[in-house]
Amino acid sequence: MTAEDPDNGAAEQGFSFSDKRRIDPETGEVRNPADPSAQAAAGSGGDPEPDPQAAAPADPGAEPAEPGVEVPDDISGIDDTAAPVEGGVEDEQSADARLAAERLADLQRINAEYAAFRMRAKREQDRAREAGVQSVVEALYPVLDELRLARENGDLTGPFETHAKKLIASLEKVGVVQFGEPGEEFDPSIHEALMQQPSDEVETATVFLVMQPGYRLGERVIRAARVGVQAPAE
């Protein structure tokens, strides 16, 4: 389309347009692409006609398929039990359980070792204590023997007798017990016979003389009593 300028008489280039609407604005109906008038309008220029299939709206009930994944029509044979993924929650729980079991075993082992250590330490302390007490008693043997002789001879009187009783009581507090008296049945495990004589007055070997008393620390004899023994006459 051209127009002439009334001033200079020159022709000016005009413009043209084509109607690409699929819906006829006058009738409200969908235009038929095969309609010659529609083809004539499309052939006059402008943008190309869009593909009806490409422009068709998608079915709202259909599920979009993932790219590269084929969905079978029959899914009844598919196993929906998923295998445990490495590093998943189940693996983490099992790892925590194993770690807890290991820590519990370590704690029980440490407790057992500590209990055994305490028992060994107590036994060593008891042995050390007994050894110390025994060494003190062995150093006091001469004094204790003199005190016994003095008592038997009647020389242990007054304040000396009081001191002697306190000494014996102090030894008993730490577990030291004096033994060996006339009339006891002779026992070779606690008596040491320095002399023996026959007698018709006894039926078994009997202590009739105590030369040195014996001493016991707890259940252990630290010195046997040295005695004289009367044996039954044959």
C-alpha positions, 0 to 999 in steps of 0.5 A, spaced: 500 500 500 502 506 497 500 513 499 502 520 495 505 526 498 500 532 496 506 537 497 511 533 493 507 528 489 512 523 491 510 516 493 511 513 500 511 506 502 505 504 506 505 498 512 501 491 512 499 486 517 496 479 517 491 477 522 494 470 526 488 469 531 485 462 531 479 465 534 475 469 529 473 476 533 467 477 529 464 470 530 467 467 536 468 460 532 475 457 531 478 458 524 479 452 520 486 452 517 484 449 511 479 455 510 482 459 504 481 466 507 485 463 513 490 461 508 490 467 504 491 471 511 497 467 513 500 468 506 500 475 507 506 475 512 508 475 519 509 470 524 509 462 522 502 458 524 504 455 530 503 447 530 496 445 533 499 439 536 505 443 540 500 448 542 495 443 544 494 443 552 497 437 556 492 432 559 491 434 566 490 427 569 496 424 565 503 424 569 509 427 566 514 421 565 521 423 567 526 424 561 530 417 559 525 413 564 520 408 561 514 407 565 511 400 564 504 399 563 504 393 568 507 394 575 504 388 579 511 385 578 515 390 581 518 389 588 517 395 592 522 393 597 527 398 597 534 395 599 538 399 604 542 404 602 549 404 604 550 410 609 543 410 610 539 411 617 539 403 618 547 403 617 548 409 622 543 405 627 547 399 627 554 402 627 552 406 633 549 399 636 556 396 635 560 402 638 555 402 644 557 394 645 564 396 644 564 401 649 560 397 654 565 391 653 571 396 654 567 399 661 566 392 663 573 390 662 576 396 666 571 395 672 574 387 672 581 390 672 580 395 677 576 390 682 582 385 681 587 391 682 584 393 689 584 385 691 591 385 690 593 392 693 589 389 699 592 383 700 599 386 699 597 391 704 595 386 709 602 382 708 606 388 709 602 390 715 603 383 718 610 383 716 611 390 720 608 387 726 612 380 726 618 384 726 616 388 732 614 382 736 620 378 734 624 384 737 620 384 743 621 376 744 627 377 750 622 382 753 616 378 753 620 372 755 623 376 761 616 378 763 613 371 763 619 369 768 618 374 772 610 373 773 612 365 774 617 367 780 612 372 783 617 378 781 612 382 777 608 386 782 606 393 783 607 398 777 611 393 773 605 388 773 601 394 770 606 396 765 606 388 763 599 387 762 598 394 758 604 391 753 600 384 752 594 388 751 597 392 746 600 386 742 593 383 742 590 389 739 594 388 733 592 381 732 598 378 736 596 372 741 600 369 746 599 361 747 602 355 751 600 353 758 601 347 762 596 342 761 595 343 753 595 337 749 601 337 745 601 339 738 607 339 733 604 344 729 604 350 734 609 346 740 616 345 740 618 339 744 625 341 748 624 335 753 620 329 753 619 324 759 614 318 760 608 319 765 603 314 768 598 320 769 597 322 762 593 318 756 596 323 750 602 327 750 601 333 754 605 339 755 607 340 763 612 345 762 613 352 758 620 354 757 618 360 752 611 362 750 609 362 743 606 367 739 600 367 733 599 373 728 592 372 726 591 364 724 599 364 723 604 362 728 610 366 728 613 363 734 612 356 736 612 355 744 618 351 747 615 346 752 616 340 756 612 334 754 609 328 758 608 322 754 604 316 756 608 310 759 608 304 755 
